[in-house]
Amino acid sequence: MSHTRRVSFSIATTAESACTLPNFESASEVWRDNAGVICARGILSGAYAWLEFPGTAVFHFDRARRAVIAMPEPSVEDGLLYDNYYRAALPLALQYFGVEVLHASAVRTRLGVVAFCAVSETGKSTAVAVLSRRGYPLWADDAVPIEIDEGTRDARALAVPFRLRLDAALSSAFRDPDRSFRWPEPERLDLASAPLAALCVMQRVDSSQTAEICRLSAIDAVTALLPHSYCFSLMEADRKRVEDLRNLAASIKLWHDADATIPASLGELMNKPRSVPRMTDPETGMAYEYHAKQGTAYELCANFLWEDRPDATRRTYTPNFWEHGKGRSCFALDASKSVPY
């Protein structure tokens, strides 16, 4: 069965380009190249996520419309703009829109997509280039978006346009340099998908070590994959944690309204014929804490990466129920009352 995802892209109008940009000097995320030079800066501001490539363009991501709007510098040619979009902005936008994205290269096999995760210059592009010479079609280079099919609950890999990046010696060995390469027009891009067959994590070893292949346990697999996950902002992960806790509180409220009790554990929510919210941390995979208290009172806890507490000294400051500190934070709730928002 064919599956596709659509992402809209546009270049900002003159009026849109005149809007006030966020202060990238206070950017929450900074990306550097191997020489330590800043190549991109990202920030969450207003209703958008913003991504700046100094001297090239600013992109902002609109989650509600699944849209990316580009504000290129006047002298930037389309080829360079599209290169930044497909190789960096689009993978980060997909992650911001809710799709998991791995720093990986991939080929397609009879059973589905096989992706190879690794840090830069380990050899993942070389690995898929070799496999392509053996008859396995190339699927991705550097970014493999993955989502769960809502119907089957199977994992599927999305196909993002790419250009295989090999050094000059390898490029000439595997194929003639593609001097005529052109990025596809991105305005309304449909991303096809295929079943994900396997994820492989590659690590470079020196000549004194013997290469080996081993199957990882579920816990070890999560630990190995996390360093290769795209993440627009670590604060975005905290936002997901708050959303998860709020959804869990809503499910516990529904339980109470039906049975006048609260569950003894979060696992009991799975016995109810209704949509079950996520019960595990989006980054670590660890279960959220739930503690049933006296009567209809209970507590939900999570571990956060950042502090989220505005300046409480302001006279107009009204505390938000879901504000939290860095590290383990707990929230006292009552199933007989409305869920705080």
KOLMAR-53032 format. One record per residue (C-alpha): residue in three letters; residue number from 1; x, y, z. Coordinates in Angstrom, 3 decimals. Last residue first. Layout:
@type->ALA&seq->NUM&u->X&v->Y&w->Z $
...
This chain:
@type->TYR&seq->341&u->-4.259&v->23.747&w->31.028 $
@type->PRO&seq->340&u->-5.281&v->22.127&w->34.291 $
@type->VAL&seq->339&u->-7.407&v->18.941&w->34.003 $
@type->SER&seq->338&u->-10.835&v->19.521&w->35.510 $
@type->LYS&seq->337&u->-11.444&v->18.196&w->39.018 $
@type->SER&seq->336&u->-12.486&v->14.795&w->40.362 $
@type->ALA&seq->335&u->-9.251&v->13.254&w->39.086 $
@type->ASP&seq->334&u->-7.178&v->15.432&w->41.416 $
@type->LEU&seq->333&u->-3.645&v->16.423&w->40.484 $
@type->ALA&seq->332&u->-0.237&v->16.951&w->42.111 $
@type->PHE&seq->331&u->2.504&v->17.515&w->39.538 $
@type->CYS&seq->330&u->6.038&v->16.165&w->39.878 $
@type->SER&seq->329&u->9.374&v->17.397&w->38.537 $
@type->ARG&seq->328&u->12.579&v->15.391&w->38.051 $
@type->GLY&seq->327&u->15.330&v->17.342&w->36.300 $
@type->LYS&seq->326&u->15.240&v->21.030&w->35.431 $
@type->GLY&seq->325&u->12.317&v->22.834&w->37.004 $
@type->HIS&seq->324&u->8.712&v->22.756&w->35.935 $
@type->GLU&seq->323&u->5.788&v->24.898&w->34.862 $
@type->TRP&seq->322&u->2.697&v->22.780&w->34.219 $
@type->PHE&seq->321&u->0.322&v->24.696&w->36.506 $
@type->ASN&seq->320&u->1.271&v->28.044&w->34.966 $
@type->PRO&seq->319&u->1.996&v->30.699&w->37.572 $
@type->THR&seq->318&u->0.463&v->34.145&w->37.005 $
@type->TYR&seq->317&u->3.034&v->36.961&w->36.728 $
@type->THR&seq->316&u->1.581&v->40.459&w->36.523 $
@type->ARG&seq->315&u->3.603&v->41.730&w->39.481 $
@type->ARG&seq->314&u->6.848&v->40.366&w->38.042 $
@type->THR&seq->313&u->9.015&v->38.625&w->40.643 $
@type->ALA&seq->312&u->8.067&v->35.153&w->39.398 $
@type->ASP&seq->311&u->10.370&v->35.453&w->36.387 $
@type->PRO&seq->310&u->9.170&v->32.701&w->34.094 $
@type->ARG&seq->309&u->9.633&v->29.050&w->35.121 $
@type->ASP&seq->308&u->10.450&v->26.402&w->32.541 $
@type->GLU&seq->307&u->13.741&v->24.838&w->33.597 $
@type->TRP&seq->306&u->15.284&v->22.569&w->30.984 $
@type->LEU&seq->305&u->15.989&v->18.878&w->30.414 $
@type->PHE&seq->304&u->12.896&v->17.559&w->32.173 $
@type->ASN&seq->303&u->12.365&v->14.274&w->34.045 $
@type->ALA&seq->302&u->8.725&v->13.351&w->34.522 $
@type->CYS&seq->301&u->6.239&v->12.936&w->37.380 $
@type->LEU&seq->300&u->2.474&v->12.478&w->37.745 $
@type->GLU&seq->299&u->0.759&v->12.556&w->41.144 $
@type->TYR&seq->298&u->-2.625&v->11.383&w->42.373 $
@type->ALA&seq->297&u->-5.657&v->12.543&w->44.322 $
@type->THR&seq->296&u->-9.051&v->10.887&w->43.912 $
@type->GLY&seq->295&u->-9.158&v->9.392&w->47.408 $
@type->GLN&seq->294&u->-5.700&v->9.269&w->48.993 $
@type->LYS&seq->293&u->-2.749&v->9.113&w->46.610 $
@type->ALA&seq->292&u->-2.055&v->7.141&w->43.414 $
@type->HIS&seq->291&u->1.513&v->7.688&w->42.222 $
@type->TYR&seq->290&u->2.332&v->7.740&w->38.514 $
@type->GLU&seq->289&u->5.850&v->8.070&w->37.151 $
@type->TYR&seq->288&u->6.372&v->8.304&w->33.387 $
@type->ALA&seq->287&u->7.817&v->5.164&w->31.807 $
@type->MET&seq->286&u->11.314&v->5.339&w->30.335 $
@type->GLY&seq->285&u->11.628&v->5.553&w->26.531 $
@type->THR&seq->284&u->14.538&v->7.976&w->26.888 $
@type->GLU&seq->283&u->13.523&v->10.653&w->24.358 $
@type->PRO&seq->282&u->9.722&v->10.598&w->24.072 $
@type->ASP&seq->281&u->9.325&v->9.607&w->27.779 $
@type->THR&seq->280&u->6.807&v->6.792&w->28.144 $
@type->MET&seq->279&u->3.063&v->6.588&w->28.773 $
@type->ARG&seq->278&u->1.791&v->7.808&w->25.395 $
@type->PRO&seq->277&u->-1.968&v->8.277&w->25.486 $
@type->VAL&seq->276&u->-4.434&v->5.379&w->25.226 $
@type->SER&seq->275&u->-7.378&v->5.912&w->22.887 $
@type->ARG&seq->274&u->-10.474&v->4.292&w->24.363 $
@type->PRO&seq->273&u->-11.780&v->0.826&w->25.184 $
@type->LYS&seq->272&u->-10.281&v->0.741&w->28.717 $
@type->ASN&seq->271&u->-7.822&v->-1.980&w->29.637 $
@type->MET&seq->270&u->-4.844&v->0.131&w->28.528 $
@type->LEU&seq->269&u->-5.574&v->2.594&w->31.330 $
@type->GLU&seq->268&u->-4.675&v->-0.173&w->33.795 $
@type->GLY&seq->267&u->-1.014&v->0.185&w->32.817 $
@type->LEU&seq->266&u->-0.966&v->3.661&w->34.333 $
@type->SER&seq->265&u->-1.293&v->2.091&w->37.780 $
@type->ALA&seq->264&u->-3.900&v->1.769&w->40.544 $
@type->PRO&seq->263&u->-6.426&v->3.518&w->38.335 $
@type->ILE&seq->262&u->-8.629&v->6.238&w->39.861 $
@type->THR&seq->261&u->-12.129&v->5.764&w->41.197 $
@type->ALA&seq->260&u->-15.634&v->7.102&w->40.446 $
@type->ASP&seq->259&u->-15.882&v->4.472&w->37.653 $
@type->ALA&seq->258&u->-16.830&v->6.417&w->34.499 $
@type->ASP&seq->257&u->-15.907&v->9.965&w->35.550 $
@type->HIS&seq->256&u->-12.795&v->8.621&w->37.273 $
@type->TRP&seq->255&u->-11.564&v->6.843&w->34.168 $
@type->LEU&seq->254&u->-12.253&v->9.939&w->32.058 $
@type->LYS&seq->253&u->-10.186&v->12.038&w->34.509 $
@type->ILE&seq->252&u->-7.387&v->9.448&w->34.324 $
@type->SER&seq->251&u->-7.419&v->9.812&w->30.543 $
@type->ALA&seq->250&u->-7.240&v->13.631&w->30.815 $
@type->ALA&seq->249&u->-4.341&v->13.366&w->33.282 $
@type->LEU&seq->248&u->-2.504&v->11.107&w->30.840 $
@type->ASN&seq->247&u->-3.050&v->13.662&w->28.081 $
@type->ARG&seq->246&u->-1.664&v->16.443&w->30.297 $
@type->LEU&seq->245&u->1.342&v->14.295&w->31.172 $
@type->ASP&seq->244&u->2.015&v->13.622&w->27.482 $
@type->GLU&seq->243&u->1.694&v->17.316&w->26.570 $
@type->VAL&seq->242&u->4.145&v->18.238&w->29.340 $
@type->ARG&seq->241&u->6.606&v->15.652&w->28.039 $
@type->LYS&seq->240&u->6.168&v->16.843&w->24.459 $
@type->ARG&seq->239&u->7.010&v->20.403&w->25.521 $
@type->ASP&seq->238&u->10.111&v->19.049&w->27.265 $
@type->ALA&seq->237&u->11.210&v->17.455&w->23.979 $
@type->GLU&seq->236&u->10.719&v->20.827&w->22.252 $
@type->MET&seq->235&u->13.041&v->22.381&w->24.844 $
@type->LEU&seq->234&u->15.798&v->20.130&w->23.494 $
@type->SER&seq->233&u->15.352&v->21.996&w->20.239 $
@type->PHE&seq->232&u->15.282&v->21.018&w->16.595 $
@type->CYS&seq->231&u->16.180&v->17.420&w->17.413 $
@type->TYR&seq->230&u->17.461&v->14.963&w->14.830 $
@type->SER&seq->229&u->18.196&v->11.573&w->16.333 $
@type->HIS&seq->228&u->21.631&v->9.964&w->15.936 $
@type->PRO&seq->227&u->22.654&v->10.245&w->19.603 $
@type->LEU&seq->226&u->19.352&v->8.515&w->20.541 $
@type->LEU&seq->225&u->19.945&v->5.419&w->18.401 $
@type->ALA&seq->224&u->22.459&v->3.586&w->20.609 $
@type->THR&seq->223&u->20.509&v->4.137&w->23.835 $
@type->VAL&seq->222&u->17.265&v->3.055&w->22.152 $
@type->ALA&seq->221&u->18.970&v->-0.082&w->20.790 $
@type->ASP&seq->220&u->20.523&v->-0.916&w->24.176 $
@type->ILE&seq->219&u->17.062&v->-0.891&w->25.774 $
@type->ALA&seq->218&u->15.481&v->-3.011&w->23.022 $
@type->SER&seq->217&u->18.362&v->-5.482&w->23.059 $
@type->LEU&seq->216&u->20.977&v->-5.128&w->20.360 $
@type->ARG&seq->215&u->21.873&v->-7.656&w->17.655 $
@type->CYS&seq->214&u->25.584&v->-7.971&w->16.979 $
@type->ILE&seq->213&u->27.850&v->-7.476&w->13.969 $
@type->GLU&seq->212&u->31.629&v->-7.544&w->14.349 $
@type->ALA&seq->211&u->34.709&v->-5.789&w->13.012 $
@type->THR&seq->210&u->37.943&v->-6.992&w->14.549 $
@type->GLN&seq->209&u->40.096&v->-4.385&w->16.231 $
@type->SER&seq->208&u->43.753&v->-3.526&w->15.604 $
@type->SER&seq->207&u->42.912&v->-1.613&w->12.413 $
@type->ASP&seq->206&u->40.819&v->0.909&w->14.283 $
@type->VAL&seq->205&u->37.059&v->0.693&w->14.760 $
@type->ARG&seq->204&u->34.349&v->3.030&w->13.391 $
@type->GLN&seq->203&u->30.868&v->2.598&w->14.793 $
@type->MET&seq->202&u->27.755&v->1.845&w->12.770 $
@type->VAL&seq->201&u->24.209&v->1.625&w->14.111 $
@type->CYS&seq->200&u->21.856&v->-0.464&w->11.965 $
@type->LEU&seq->199&u->18.093&v->0.011&w->11.769 $
@type->ALA&seq->198&u->16.004&v->-2.649&w->10.046 $
@type->ALA&seq->197&u->12.969&v->-3.331&w->7.839 $
@type->LEU&seq->196&u->11.229&v->0.057&w->7.775 $
@type->PRO&seq->195&u->8.176&v->-0.237&w->5.533 $
@type->ALA&seq->194&u->8.049&v->2.284&w->2.657 $
@type->SER&seq->193&u->7.177&v->5.967&w->2.357 $
@type->ALA&seq->192&u->6.612&v->8.580&w->-0.344 $
@type->LEU&seq->191&u->7.134&v->12.248&w->0.511 $
@type->ASP&seq->190&u->4.857&v->14.522&w->-1.507 $
@type->LEU&seq->189&u->6.447&v->17.944&w->-2.004 $
@type->ARG&seq->188&u->4.315&v->20.944&w->-2.803 $
@type->GLU&seq->187&u->6.664&v->23.888&w->-3.442 $
@type->PRO&seq->186&u->9.900&v->21.869&w->-3.397 $
@type->GLU&seq->185&u->10.994&v->21.944&w->-7.054 $
@type->PRO&seq->184&u->13.308&v->18.964&w->-7.363 $
@type->TRP&seq->183&u->17.041&v->19.521&w->-6.687 $
@type->ARG&seq->182&u->19.165&v->19.506&w->-9.823 $
@type->PHE&seq->181&u->22.109&v->17.246&w->-10.625 $
@type->SER&seq->180&u->23.796&v->17.940&w->-13.982 $
@type->ARG&seq->179&u->27.346&v->17.580&w->-12.643 $
@type->ASP&seq->178&u->26.666&v->14.062&w->-11.412 $
@type->PRO&seq->177&u->30.203&v->12.881&w->-10.760 $
@type->ASP&seq->176&u->30.695&v->9.553&w->-12.576 $
@type->ARG&seq->175&u->29.962&v->6.562&w->-10.408 $
@type->PHE&seq->174&u->31.353&v->4.352&w->-7.674 $
@type->ALA&seq->173&u->35.099&v->4.873&w->-8.073 $
@type->SER&seq->172&u->34.853&v->8.511&w->-9.168 $
@type->SER&seq->171&u->32.715&v->9.335&w->-6.153 $
@type->LEU&seq->170&u->34.991&v->7.365&w->-3.852 $
@type->ALA&seq->169&u->38.036&v->9.410&w->-4.797 $
@type->ALA&seq->168&u->36.188&v->12.742&w->-4.742 $
@type->ASP&seq->167&u->34.583&v->12.225&w->-1.342 $
@type->LEU&seq->166&u->31.044&v->10.901&w->-1.282 $
@type->ARG&seq->165&u->27.762&v->12.743&w->-0.749 $
@type->LEU&seq->164&u->24.674&v->11.087&w->-2.201 $
@type->ARG&seq->163&u->22.194&v->13.758&w->-3.251 $
@type->PHE&seq->162&u->18.885&v->13.671&w->-1.444 $
@type->PRO&seq->161&u->15.128&v->14.024&w->-1.792 $
@type->VAL&seq->160&u->13.403&v->12.820&w->1.406 $
@type->ALA&seq->159&u->11.854&v->9.329&w->1.304 $
@type->LEU&seq->158&u->9.857&v->8.535&w->4.446 $
@type->ALA&seq->157&u->10.578&v->5.373&w->6.433 $
@type->ARG&seq->156&u->7.665&v->3.414&w->7.890 $
@type->ALA&seq->155&u->7.254&v->1.776&w->11.307 $
@type->ASP&seq->154&u->4.252&v->-0.500&w->11.744 $
@type->ARG&seq->153&u->1.296&v->0.453&w->13.968 $
@type->THR&seq->152&u->-0.997&v->-1.093&w->11.292 $
@type->GLY&seq->151&u->-3.545&v->1.711&w->11.017 $
@type->GLU&seq->150&u->-1.730&v->4.702&w->12.495 $
@type->ASP&seq->149&u->1.438&v->3.899&w->10.540 $
@type->ILE&seq->148&u->4.315&v->4.949&w->12.813 $
@type->GLU&seq->147&u->6.786&v->7.495&w->11.498 $
@type->ILE&seq->146&u->10.425&v->7.540&w->10.465 $
@type->PRO&seq->145&u->12.416&v->10.278&w->8.723 $
@type->VAL&seq->144&u->15.804&v->9.093&w->7.372 $
@type->ALA&seq->143&u->18.376&v->11.873&w->6.956 $
@type->ASP&seq->142&u->22.064&v->11.710&w->5.945 $
@type->ASP&seq->141&u->21.600&v->9.924&w->2.601 $
@type->ALA&seq->140&u->18.354&v->8.208&w->1.703 $
@type->TRP&seq->139&u->16.725&v->5.433&w->-0.343 $
@type->LEU&seq->138&u->19.404&v->4.026&w->-2.673 $
@type->PRO&seq->137&u->18.237&v->0.980&w->-4.605 $
@type->TYR&seq->136&u->19.810&v->-2.365&w->-3.615 $
@type->GLY&seq->135&u->21.412&v->-4.045&w->-6.629 $
@type->ARG&seq->134&u->24.936&v->-4.804&w->-5.531 $
@type->ARG&seq->133&u->26.251&v->-1.405&w->-6.648 $
@type->SER&seq->132&u->23.586&v->0.116&w->-4.397 $
@type->LEU&seq->131&u->25.052&v->-1.843&w->-1.496 $
@type->VAL&seq->130&u->28.453&v->-0.234&w->-2.067 $
@type->ALA&seq->129&u->26.893&v->3.252&w->-2.178 $
@type->VAL&seq->128&u->24.892&v->2.420&w->0.959 $
@type->ALA&seq->127&u->28.073&v->1.611&w->2.858 $
@type->THR&seq->126&u->29.975&v->4.618&w->1.487 $
@type->SER&seq->125&u->27.229&v->6.945&w->2.692 $
@type->LYS&seq->124&u->27.362&v->5.310&w->6.138 $
@type->GLY&seq->123&u->31.154&v->5.551&w->6.306 $
@type->THR&seq->122&u->32.081&v->6.960&w->9.705 $
@type->GLU&seq->121&u->32.659&v->10.461&w->8.348 $
@type->SER&seq->120&u->29.761&v->12.019&w->10.280 $
@type->VAL&seq->119&u->28.320&v->10.029&w->13.173 $
@type->ALA&seq->118&u->26.501&v->6.839&w->12.295 $
@type->CYS&seq->117&u->23.083&v->5.406&w->11.516 $
@type->PHE&seq->116&u->22.588&v->2.882&w->8.689 $
@type->ALA&seq->115&u->19.002&v->2.426&w->7.485 $
@type->VAL&seq->114&u->17.430&v->-0.664&w->5.885 $
@type->VAL&seq->113&u->14.174&v->0.086&w->4.065 $
@type->GLY&seq->112&u->11.760&v->-2.746&w->3.307 $
@type->LEU&seq->111&u->11.603&v->-6.522&w->2.975 $
@type->ARG&seq->110&u->12.714&v->-6.652&w->-0.679 $
@type->THR&seq->109&u->15.427&v->-4.131&w->0.119 $
@type->ARG&seq->108&u->15.598&v->-0.347&w->-0.003 $
@type->VAL&seq->107&u->18.802&v->1.455&w->0.886 $
@type->ALA&seq->106&u->19.566&v->3.913&w->3.679 $
@type->SER&seq->105&u->21.723&v->6.698&w->5.068 $
@type->ALA&seq->104&u->21.349&v->7.918&w->8.633 $
@type->HIS&seq->103&u->20.981&v->10.882&w->10.972 $
@type->LEU&seq->102&u->17.559&v->9.781&w->12.214 $
@type->VAL&seq->101&u->14.274&v->11.679&w->12.005 $
@type->GLU&seq->100&u->11.195&v->11.114&w->14.198 $
@type->VAL&seq->99&u->8.127&v->12.828&w->12.760 $
@type->GLY&seq->98&u->6.210&v->15.291&w->14.958 $
@type->PHE&seq->97&u->6.123&v->18.519&w->12.906 $
@type->TYR&seq->96&u->9.363&v->19.676&w->14.573 $
@type->GLN&seq->95&u->11.054&v->16.470&w->13.388 $
@type->LEU&seq->94&u->9.746&v->17.099&w->9.878 $
@type->ALA&seq->93&u->11.054&v->20.680&w->10.038 $
@type->LEU&seq->92&u->14.489&v->19.454&w->11.134 $
@type->PRO&seq->91&u->14.659&v->17.064&w->8.164 $
@type->LEU&seq->90&u->13.421&v->19.853&w->5.831 $
@type->ALA&seq->89&u->15.863&v->22.529&w->7.048 $
@type->ALA&seq->88&u->19.067&v->20.490&w->6.771 $
@type->ARG&seq->87&u->19.763&v->18.676&w->3.523 $
@type->TYR&seq->86&u->16.598&v->19.532&w->1.584 $
@type->TYR&seq->85&u->16.329&v->23.192&w->2.556 $
@type->ASN&seq->84&u->20.027&v->24.086&w->2.628 $
@type->ASP&seq->83&u->20.513&v->22.585&w->-0.848 $
@type->TYR&seq->82&u->17.300&v->24.228&w->-2.032 $
@type->LEU&seq->81&u->18.652&v->27.664&w->-1.100 $
@type->LEU&seq->80&u->22.038&v->26.926&w->-2.686 $
@type->GLY&seq->79&u->20.418&v->25.855&w->-5.965 $
@type->ASP&seq->78&u->17.904&v->28.722&w->-5.898 $
@type->GLU&seq->77&u->20.632&v->31.357&w->-5.918 $
@type->VAL&seq->76&u->21.314&v->33.587&w->-2.918 $
@type->SER&seq->75&u->21.943&v->37.261&w->-3.708 $
@type->PRO&seq->74&u->18.814&v->38.648&w->-2.022 $
@type->GLU&seq->73&u->19.263&v->36.621&w->1.216 $
@type->PRO&seq->72&u->16.626&v->33.926&w->1.413 $
@type->MET&seq->71&u->13.480&v->34.071&w->3.579 $
@type->ALA&seq->70&u->12.045&v->30.563&w->3.370 $
@type->ILE&seq->69&u->8.616&v->29.410&w->4.581 $
@type->VAL&seq->68&u->8.162&v->25.774&w->5.611 $
@type->ALA&seq->67&u->4.633&v->24.402&w->5.964 $
@type->ARG&seq->66&u->2.960&v->21.622&w->7.882 $
@type->ARG&seq->65&u->0.000&v->24.008&w->8.216 $
@type->ALA&seq->64&u->-0.311&v->23.853&w->12.035 $
@type->ARG&seq->63&u->3.407&v->23.149&w->12.473 $
@type->ASP&seq->62&u->4.553&v->26.314&w->10.727 $
@type->PHE&seq->61&u->8.325&v->26.171&w->10.326 $
@type->HIS&seq->60&u->10.401&v->29.272&w->9.697 $
@type->PHE&seq->59&u->13.413&v->29.370&w->7.442 $
@type->VAL&seq->58&u->16.092&v->32.078&w->7.379 $
@type->ALA&seq->57&u->18.466&v->32.181&w->4.442 $
@type->THR&seq->56&u->22.038&v->32.238&w->3.116 $
@type->GLY&seq->55&u->24.483&v->34.545&w->4.916 $
@type->PRO&seq->54&u->24.003&v->32.826&w->8.254 $
@type->PHE&seq->53&u->21.764&v->29.735&w->7.933 $
@type->GLU&seq->52&u->18.937&v->30.596&w->10.318 $
@type->LEU&seq->51&u->16.199&v->28.255&w->11.563 $
@type->TRP&seq->50&u->12.984&v->29.472&w->13.185 $
@type->ALA&seq->49&u->10.291&v->27.431&w->14.923 $
@type->TYR&seq->48&u->6.926&v->29.092&w->14.731 $
@type->ALA&seq->47&u->3.908&v->30.254&w->16.718 $
@type->GLY&seq->46&u->5.882&v->32.813&w->18.703 $
@type->SER&seq->45&u->9.568&v->32.051&w->18.946 $
@type->LEU&seq->44&u->11.388&v->28.708&w->19.114 $
@type->ILE&seq->43&u->15.006&v->29.196&w->18.068 $
@type->GLY&seq->42&u->17.550&v->27.649&w->15.729 $
@type->ARG&seq->41&u->21.046&v->28.610&w->14.619 $
@type->ALA&seq->40&u->23.003&v->27.249&w->11.670 $
@type->CYS&seq->39&u->26.571&v->26.938&w->10.318 $
@type->ILE&seq->38&u->28.528&v->28.246&w->13.313 $
@type->VAL&seq->37&u->32.223&v->27.463&w->12.765 $
@type->GLY&seq->36&u->33.731&v->24.745&w->14.976 $
@type->ALA&seq->35&u->35.896&v->23.239&w->12.233 $
@type->ASN&seq->34&u->33.684&v->20.137&w->12.013 $
@type->ASP&seq->33&u->30.662&v->22.367&w->11.392 $
@type->ARG&seq->32&u->28.666&v->24.020&w->14.148 $
@type->TRP&seq->31&u->24.970&v->23.914&w->15.059 $
@type->VAL&seq->30&u->23.508&v->26.300&w->17.631 $
@type->GLU&seq->29&u->20.298&v->25.720&w->19.577 $
@type->SER&seq->28&u->18.464&v->27.986&w->22.022 $
@type->ALA&seq->27&u->19.169&v->31.074&w->19.940 $
@type->SER&seq->26&u->19.783&v->34.237&w->21.980 $
@type->GLU&seq->25&u->21.917&v->35.827&w->19.245 $
@type->PHE&seq->24&u->19.218&v->34.616&w->16.862 $
@type->ASN&seq->23&u->16.953&v->37.449&w->17.966 $
@type->PRO&seq->22&u->13.666&v->36.558&w->16.333 $
@type->LEU&seq->21&u->12.779&v->38.093&w->12.972 $
@type->THR&seq->20&u->10.333&v->40.991&w->12.730 $
@type->CYS&seq->19&u->8.290&v->40.830&w->9.555 $
@type->ALA&seq->18&u->9.593&v->42.493&w->6.398 $
@type->SER&seq->17&u->10.146&v->39.149&w->4.679 $
@type->GLU&seq->16&u->6.421&v->38.448&w->4.980 $
@type->ALA&seq->15&u->5.575&v->41.709&w->3.212 $
@type->THR&seq->14&u->8.069&v->41.052&w->0.415 $
@type->THR&seq->13&u->6.664&v->37.559&w->0.000 $
@type->ALA&seq->12&u->8.365&v->34.619&w->1.647 $
@type->ILE&seq->11&u->9.547&v->31.706&w->-0.451 $
@type->SER&seq->10&u->7.234&v->28.744&w->-0.158 $
@type->PHE&seq->9&u->7.306&v->25.109&w->0.894 $
@type->SER&seq->8&u->4.430&v->22.782&w->1.737 $
@type->VAL&seq->7&u->5.036&v->19.313&w->3.204 $
@type->ARG&seq->6&u->2.959&v->16.350&w->2.072 $
@type->ARG&seq->5&u->3.264&v->12.796&w->3.374 $
@type->THR&seq->4&u->2.735&v->9.719&w->1.237 $
@type->HIS&seq->3&u->1.764&v->6.082&w->1.739 $
@type->SER&seq->2&u->1.331&v->3.433&w->-0.948 $
@type->MET&seq->1&u->0.000&v->0.000&w->0.000 $
